[in-house]
Amino acid sequence: MSEQIANFQQLGIQPALVTTLSAIGIEVPTAIQTHAIPQVLDGRDVLAGAQTGTGKTAAFGLPLIQRFIENPSDLERKGKDIRSLVLVPTRELAQQVFDNLTEYAKGQNLKIVTAYGGTSMKVQVDNLRGGADILIATPGRLLDHAHVKTLYLGTVEVLVLDEADRMLDMGFMPDIQRVLRKLNRARQTLFFSATFDKKIKEIAYKMMLDPVEVQVSPSNSTAATVRQMIYPVNKKRKRELLAYLIGSRNWQQVLVFTKTKQGSDALAAELKLDGIKAASINGDKSQGARQKALDDFKAGKVRALIATDVAARGLDIEQLEQVVNYDMPFKAEDYVHRIGRTGRAGKEGLAVSLMSQDEESLLHAIERLLDQRLPQEWLQGFEPTIEPVFDDSRPVNRNSRSAEKRKMKAKLKIHASRGKKK
């Protein structure tokens, strides 16, 4: 790829938008913006991959805004028509994209609207009256509006899937297929994400017309500014180790990921008992409760924010220095998104993972995805001990159990030699 272009105007962005960007402190385009914006402005279908925190929203948002400034429509006359649709997997990401695009389009006569669950349907119906230039929505709530006919999707000129890998996994695919059947086949389609595996690419290409692929960093890679560390520890001592790390290292703001909603609530409660102000954010909470927890965390009122993976795709916290995987993620790709909450925009960050013995296979999957070995370290006082797991349905065989114990001891010696401080 060519060297980075010096300014947005050279990419084809009109002077009025360049002035707006300059006023909010955005002067130089990032790599993903440099290579994606001209392709989007040319009307190409684009499959774009870049690490989190590298400006993907502006890479598709600025061309969208410019398109509708140059080709305005009488929205009141057209009624329920939607001109462009940005689909996202979470409420938090929907709000984040809305905030960014509204900021970029300041002073322009454009209508930008959001529609996602957990908030008033009536308010959204009122906002959608007269259509929209840009609608940012989650699939479920979008289909709710389509069902009651508060919007019309047949006029969509541009479809954007943000965090497209999550949008195209099997959990979302039925809703995505229903949305696609309501769209104009002649649309421009843009897919943006930090991770794309082979299967996701195959699905994406079936939805696109002669797409151009833009990959500005190695696929499924993590930012070089994020230092990663694995701490092996017994499962029952994870909460104790987390509290120790927060206290002994004076972490004032740490984002912690758990694998379940119940686990996030329980961990937040336990940390409070340890004297650490904590809040949880997960899909069971109302949008108001989720927003309050996030606002308190950003304001420093909460020291630890405990989240499930629903939050990994929408949290944008400036200068977040620490992320902790309290539970290793089931999907290796989610590791990339989790730790992408730190080390954003070139800043340094730390990603810590607390790994119990039964999670070693999850670590191996992450290392295969990243094509690198992650450093491990045993912390004094928290060294893991053998945690034998036996199948009680089988007859007791003391010889086989002794063999299993010997294997575990050998494995721990290998980890000790690899992970202890030198």
C-alpha positions as CSV (number, residue, x, y, z in Angstrom):
1,M,0.0,0.0,0.0
2,S,1.1,3.6,-0.6
3,E,2.4,5.9,2.1
4,Q,-0.1,7.6,4.4
5,I,-1.7,10.7,2.8
6,A,-1.1,13.9,4.7
7,N,-4.7,15.2,5.0
8,F,-8.4,14.4,4.5
9,Q,-8.8,16.8,1.5
10,Q,-6.3,14.7,-0.5
11,L,-8.6,11.7,0.2
12,G,-11.5,13.5,-1.4
13,I,-13.2,14.9,1.7
14,Q,-14.8,18.3,1.0
15,P,-13.3,21.4,2.8
16,A,-16.4,22.0,5.0
17,L,-16.0,18.5,6.6
18,V,-12.2,18.9,6.9
19,T,-12.8,22.1,8.8
20,T,-15.2,20.3,11.2
21,L,-12.7,17.5,11.7
22,S,-10.0,20.1,12.5
23,A,-12.2,21.8,15.0
24,I,-12.6,18.5,17.0
25,G,-8.9,17.8,16.8
26,I,-8.8,15.3,13.9
27,E,-6.1,16.5,11.5
28,V,-4.3,13.5,10.0
29,P,-6.2,10.4,8.6
30,T,-5.3,7.0,10.0
31,A,-4.2,4.1,7.8
32,I,-7.7,2.6,7.6
33,Q,-9.2,6.0,6.7
34,T,-6.4,6.6,4.1
35,H,-7.1,3.4,2.2
36,A,-10.9,3.0,2.7
37,I,-12.3,6.5,2.2
38,P,-11.3,6.8,-1.5
39,Q,-12.8,3.4,-2.2
40,V,-16.1,4.2,-0.4
41,L,-16.3,7.6,-2.2
42,D,-15.9,5.8,-5.5
43,G,-19.0,3.7,-4.7
44,R,-17.2,0.4,-4.3
45,D,-18.3,-2.4,-2.0
46,V,-15.6,-2.6,0.7
47,L,-14.5,-5.3,3.2
48,A,-12.2,-3.5,5.6
49,G,-10.2,-4.9,8.5
50,A,-8.2,-2.8,11.1
51,Q,-7.5,-3.0,14.7
52,T,-9.9,-1.4,17.2
53,G,-9.3,2.2,18.0
54,T,-7.9,3.1,14.5
55,G,-10.8,5.2,13.3
56,K,-13.1,2.8,11.4
57,T,-16.2,4.9,12.1
58,A,-14.8,7.9,10.3
59,A,-13.6,5.6,7.5
60,F,-17.2,4.9,6.5
61,G,-19.0,7.8,8.2
62,L,-17.2,10.7,6.4
63,P,-18.0,9.3,2.9
64,L,-21.6,8.7,4.0
65,I,-22.0,12.2,5.3
66,Q,-20.4,13.7,2.2
67,R,-22.6,11.6,-0.1
68,F,-25.8,13.1,1.4
69,I,-24.5,16.6,1.6
70,E,-23.8,16.5,-2.1
71,N,-27.1,14.7,-2.9
72,P,-29.7,16.0,-0.5
73,S,-33.2,14.7,-0.4
74,D,-36.6,16.1,0.8
75,L,-37.0,13.7,3.7
76,E,-40.4,15.2,4.7
77,R,-41.7,14.5,1.2
78,K,-40.3,11.0,1.1
79,G,-41.9,10.0,4.4
80,K,-40.4,6.8,5.9
81,D,-37.5,6.4,3.5
82,I,-34.1,5.4,5.0
83,R,-31.2,6.4,2.8
84,S,-28.4,4.6,4.6
85,L,-28.3,1.9,7.3
86,V,-25.5,1.2,9.8
87,L,-26.1,-2.1,11.5
88,V,-24.2,-2.8,14.8
89,P,-24.3,-5.6,17.3
90,T,-24.8,-3.7,20.6
91,R,-26.7,-0.7,22.0
92,E,-23.4,0.8,23.2
93,L,-21.8,0.7,19.8
94,A,-25.0,2.2,18.2
95,Q,-24.8,5.1,20.6
96,Q,-21.1,5.5,20.0
97,V,-21.4,5.6,16.2
98,F,-24.3,8.0,16.5
99,D,-22.3,10.4,18.7
100,N,-19.3,10.3,16.3
101,L,-21.3,10.8,13.1
102,T,-23.4,13.6,14.7
103,E,-20.1,15.3,15.6
104,Y,-18.7,14.9,12.1
105,A,-21.9,16.2,10.5
106,K,-22.2,19.3,12.8
107,G,-23.7,22.2,10.9
108,Q,-24.9,20.1,8.0
109,N,-28.6,19.6,7.2
110,L,-28.6,15.8,7.7
111,K,-30.9,13.6,9.8
112,I,-29.1,11.0,11.8
113,V,-31.2,8.6,13.9
114,T,-30.6,5.6,16.2
115,A,-32.8,2.6,16.9
116,Y,-31.8,0.0,19.5
117,G,-33.4,-2.0,22.3
118,G,-33.7,-1.0,25.9
119,T,-35.1,2.4,25.1
120,S,-38.5,3.9,24.3
121,M,-40.0,2.6,21.0
122,K,-42.3,5.7,20.9
123,V,-39.3,8.1,21.0
124,Q,-37.7,6.3,18.1
125,V,-40.9,6.3,16.1
126,D,-41.1,10.1,16.5
127,N,-37.5,10.4,15.5
128,L,-38.0,8.3,12.4
129,R,-41.0,10.3,11.2
130,G,-40.0,11.8,7.9
131,G,-37.3,9.2,7.3
132,A,-33.5,9.6,7.8
133,D,-30.3,10.1,5.9
134,I,-28.4,7.7,8.3
135,L,-30.0,5.2,10.6
136,I,-27.8,3.4,13.1
137,A,-29.6,0.3,14.5
138,T,-29.3,-3.1,16.1
139,P,-30.9,-5.8,14.0
140,G,-33.7,-6.8,16.5
141,R,-35.0,-3.3,17.0
142,L,-34.7,-2.4,13.3
143,L,-37.0,-5.4,12.5
144,D,-39.4,-4.3,15.2
145,H,-39.7,-0.9,13.4
146,A,-40.0,-2.6,10.0
147,H,-42.8,-4.8,11.3
148,V,-44.9,-1.9,12.5
149,K,-44.0,0.1,9.3
150,T,-42.4,3.1,10.9
151,L,-39.6,3.0,8.3
152,Y,-39.1,1.8,4.8
153,L,-35.8,0.0,3.9
154,G,-36.3,-0.4,0.1
155,T,-34.6,3.0,-0.5
156,V,-31.4,2.2,1.4
157,E,-28.5,3.3,-0.8
158,V,-25.7,2.2,1.5
159,L,-25.5,-0.7,4.0
160,V,-22.8,-0.7,6.6
161,L,-22.1,-3.6,8.9
162,D,-19.9,-2.3,11.8
163,E,-18.1,-5.1,13.7
164,A,-19.2,-7.3,10.8
165,D,-17.7,-10.5,12.2
166,R,-20.1,-10.4,15.1
167,M,-22.9,-9.3,12.9
168,L,-22.4,-12.3,10.6
169,D,-22.0,-15.0,13.2
170,M,-24.8,-17.6,13.5
171,G,-26.6,-15.7,16.3
172,F,-27.3,-12.7,14.2
173,M,-27.6,-14.4,10.8
174,P,-31.4,-15.0,10.8
175,D,-32.1,-11.3,11.5
176,I,-29.5,-10.1,9.0
177,Q,-31.1,-12.3,6.3
178,R,-34.5,-10.8,7.1
179,V,-33.0,-7.3,6.8
180,L,-31.3,-8.0,3.5
181,R,-34.6,-9.2,1.9
182,K,-36.0,-5.7,2.6
183,L,-33.1,-3.8,1.0
184,N,-32.4,-2.6,-2.5
185,R,-30.1,-5.0,-4.4
186,A,-28.3,-2.1,-6.1
187,R,-27.0,-0.8,-2.8
188,Q,-23.4,-0.2,-1.8
189,T,-22.3,-2.5,0.9
190,L,-19.5,-1.8,3.5
191,F,-18.2,-4.3,6.1
192,F,-15.8,-3.0,8.8
193,S,-14.3,-5.1,11.6
194,A,-11.1,-5.8,13.5
195,T,-11.3,-9.6,12.8
196,F,-12.3,-11.6,9.7
197,D,-11.9,-15.4,9.6
198,K,-12.2,-17.4,6.4
199,K,-15.9,-18.4,7.0
200,I,-17.0,-14.8,7.7
201,K,-15.3,-13.6,4.5
202,E,-17.1,-16.3,2.5
203,I,-20.5,-15.1,3.9
204,A,-19.6,-11.4,3.3
205,Y,-18.6,-11.9,-0.3
206,K,-22.0,-13.5,-1.1
207,M,-23.6,-10.2,0.0
208,M,-21.3,-7.9,-1.9
209,L,-20.7,-7.0,-5.6
210,D,-17.1,-7.0,-6.8
211,P,-15.8,-5.9,-3.4
212,V,-12.4,-4.4,-2.7
213,E,-10.6,-5.8,0.4
214,V,-8.7,-3.3,2.6
215,Q,-6.5,-4.8,5.4
216,V,-4.2,-2.2,7.0
217,S,-2.8,-4.5,9.7
218,P,-2.3,-8.3,9.9
219,S,-5.7,-10.0,10.2
220,N,-6.8,-10.8,13.7
221,S,-3.8,-8.9,15.2
222,T,-3.5,-6.9,18.4
223,A,-2.0,-3.4,18.7
224,A,1.7,-3.3,19.4
225,T,1.1,-0.7,22.1
226,V,-0.8,-3.2,24.3
227,R,1.4,-5.3,26.6
228,Q,-0.1,-8.7,27.2
229,M,0.4,-11.0,30.2
230,I,-1.1,-14.3,31.3
231,Y,-1.3,-15.1,35.1
232,P,-2.0,-18.8,35.7
233,V,-4.0,-19.1,39.0
234,N,-6.4,-21.5,40.6
235,K,-10.0,-20.7,39.7
236,K,-11.1,-20.2,43.3
237,R,-8.4,-17.6,43.8
238,K,-9.1,-15.4,40.7
239,R,-11.2,-12.8,42.6
240,E,-8.5,-12.6,45.3
241,L,-5.8,-12.1,42.6
242,L,-7.8,-9.5,40.8
243,A,-8.3,-7.5,44.0
244,Y,-4.6,-7.8,44.8
245,L,-3.6,-6.5,41.3
246,I,-6.0,-3.5,41.5
247,G,-4.8,-2.6,45.0
248,S,-1.1,-3.3,44.8
249,R,-0.7,-1.7,41.4
250,N,-3.0,1.2,42.2
251,W,-5.2,0.7,39.1
252,Q,-7.7,3.5,39.2
253,Q,-9.6,2.4,36.1
254,V,-9.8,-1.2,35.0
255,L,-12.2,-2.9,32.6
256,V,-12.8,-6.6,33.6
257,F,-14.4,-9.2,31.3
258,T,-16.4,-12.2,32.5
259,K,-18.0,-14.9,30.5
260,T,-21.5,-14.7,32.0
261,K,-24.0,-12.0,33.0
262,Q,-24.4,-13.6,36.5
263,G,-20.7,-13.8,36.9
264,S,-20.3,-10.1,36.2
265,D,-22.9,-9.1,38.8
266,A,-21.3,-11.5,41.4
267,L,-17.8,-10.3,40.8
268,A,-18.8,-6.6,41.1
269,A,-20.5,-7.4,44.4
270,E,-17.4,-9.3,45.7
271,L,-15.1,-6.5,44.8
272,K,-17.3,-4.0,46.7
273,L,-16.8,-6.2,49.8
274,D,-13.0,-5.9,49.2
275,G,-13.4,-2.1,49.3
276,I,-13.1,-1.6,45.5
277,K,-15.9,0.5,43.9
278,A,-17.2,-1.7,41.1
279,A,-20.2,-1.8,38.7
280,S,-21.4,-4.4,36.2
281,I,-22.7,-4.0,32.7
282,N,-24.4,-6.8,30.8
283,G,-27.4,-7.6,28.6
284,D,-29.8,-8.2,31.5
285,K,-29.6,-4.6,32.6
286,S,-31.7,-1.8,31.3
287,Q,-30.1,0.7,28.9
288,G,-30.3,3.3,31.6
289,A,-28.5,1.1,34.1
290,R,-25.8,0.2,31.6
291,Q,-25.3,3.9,30.6
292,K,-25.1,5.0,34.3
293,A,-22.5,2.3,35.0
294,L,-20.4,3.4,32.0
295,D,-20.8,7.1,32.9
296,D,-19.7,6.5,36.5
297,F,-16.7,4.5,35.3
298,K,-15.6,7.2,32.9
299,A,-16.1,9.9,35.6
300,G,-13.9,7.9,38.0
301,K,-16.8,7.2,40.4
302,V,-16.3,3.5,39.8
303,R,-12.8,1.9,39.8
304,A,-13.7,-1.5,38.1
305,L,-16.3,-2.0,35.4
306,I,-17.2,-5.7,35.1
307,A,-18.5,-6.5,31.6
308,T,-19.6,-9.4,29.4
309,D,-18.5,-9.5,25.7
310,V,-21.6,-7.5,24.8
311,A,-19.5,-4.5,25.9
312,A,-16.4,-5.3,24.0
313,R,-18.0,-4.0,20.8
314,G,-19.0,-0.6,21.9
315,L,-17.0,0.8,24.8
316,D,-14.9,3.8,23.8
317,I,-13.1,5.0,26.9
318,E,-10.3,7.5,26.5
319,Q,-6.9,6.6,28.1
320,L,-8.1,3.2,29.5
321,E,-4.8,1.7,30.6
322,Q,-5.9,-1.8,31.9
323,V,-8.1,-4.6,30.7
324,V,-8.4,-7.9,32.5
325,N,-9.8,-11.1,31.2
326,Y,-11.2,-12.6,34.4
327,D,-12.5,-15.4,32.3
328,M,-10.8,-16.4,29.1
329,P,-13.1,-15.9,26.2
330,F,-14.7,-18.9,24.5
331,K,-14.1,-17.4,21.0
332,A,-10.5,-16.5,20.3
333,E,-11.6,-13.5,18.2
334,D,-13.3,-12.0,21.3
335,Y,-9.8,-11.7,22.9
336,V,-8.8,-9.3,20.2
337,H,-11.9,-7.1,20.8
338,R,-11.6,-7.3,24.5
339,I,-8.0,-6.1,24.7
340,G,-8.7,-3.6,22.0
341,R,-10.4,-1.5,24.6
342,T,-7.0,-0.4,25.7
343,G,-4.0,0.9,23.7
344,R,-6.2,2.9,21.5
345,A,-5.1,5.6,19.1
346,G,-1.4,4.8,19.7
347,K,-1.5,5.0,23.5
348,E,0.0,2.3,25.7
349,G,-2.1,-0.3,27.5
350,L,-1.9,-3.5,29.5
351,A,-4.0,-6.6,28.9
352,V,-4.0,-9.1,31.8
353,S,-5.6,-12.6,31.6
354,L,-6.3,-14.8,34.7
355,M,-6.1,-18.3,33.4
356,S,-7.2,-21.4,35.4
357,Q,-6.1,-24.9,34.5
358,D,-9.3,-25.7,32.6
359,E,-8.9,-22.7,30.4
360,E,-5.5,-23.7,28.8
361,S,-7.2,-24.8,25.6
362,L,-8.8,-21.4,25.2
363,L,-5.4,-19.8,25.6
364,H,-4.0,-22.1,22.9
365,A,-6.8,-21.1,20.5
366,I,-5.9,-17.4,21.1
367,E,-2.3,-18.1,20.4
368,R,-3.1,-19.9,17.2
369,L,-5.3,-17.0,16.1
370,L,-2.6,-14.4,16.9
371,D,0.2,-16.7,15.7
372,Q,2.3,-15.9,18.8
373,R,3.0,-17.2,22.2
374,L,1.7,-15.0,25.0
375,P,4.0,-14.4,28.0
376,Q,3.1,-16.1,31.3
377,E,4.2,-15.3,34.8
378,W,3.4,-16.8,38.2
379,L,2.8,-14.2,40.9
380,Q,4.3,-15.0,44.3
381,G,1.6,-16.1,46.7
382,F,-0.8,-17.0,43.8
383,E,1.1,-19.9,42.2
384,P,-1.4,-22.5,40.8
385,T,-1.6,-25.9,42.3
386,I,-2.8,-29.1,40.7
387,E,-6.5,-29.1,40.2
388,P,-7.3,-32.8,39.2
389,V,-10.5,-33.2,37.2
390,F,-11.8,-36.8,37.2
391,D,-14.8,-38.4,35.5
392,D,-16.9,-39.8,38.4
393,S,-18.9,-41.9,36.0
394,R,-15.9,-44.3,35.5
395,P,-14.8,-46.9,37.9
396,V,-12.0,-45.8,40.2
397,N,-8.6,-46.8,38.9
398,R,-5.8,-45.7,41.2
399,N,-3.1,-46.4,38.7
400,S,-4.7,-44.2,36.0
401,R,-5.3,-41.4,38.6
402,S,-1.6,-41.6,39.6
403,A,-0.7,-41.3,35.9
404,E,-3.0,-38.3,35.5
405,K,-1.4,-36.6,38.5
406,R,2.1,-37.2,37.1
407,K,1.1,-35.6,33.8
408,M,-0.3,-32.6,35.6
409,K,2.9,-32.2,37.6
410,A,5.0,-32.4,34.5
411,K,2.7,-29.8,32.8
412,L,3.0,-27.4,35.8
413,K,6.8,-27.7,35.7
414,I,6.8,-26.7,32.0
415,H,4.7,-23.6,32.8
416,A,6.9,-22.8,35.8
417,S,10.1,-22.8,33.7
418,R,8.4,-20.7,31.1
419,G,6.6,-18.3,33.3
420,K,8.5,-17.5,36.4
421,K,10.2,-14.2,36.8
422,K,13.9,-14.3,35.9
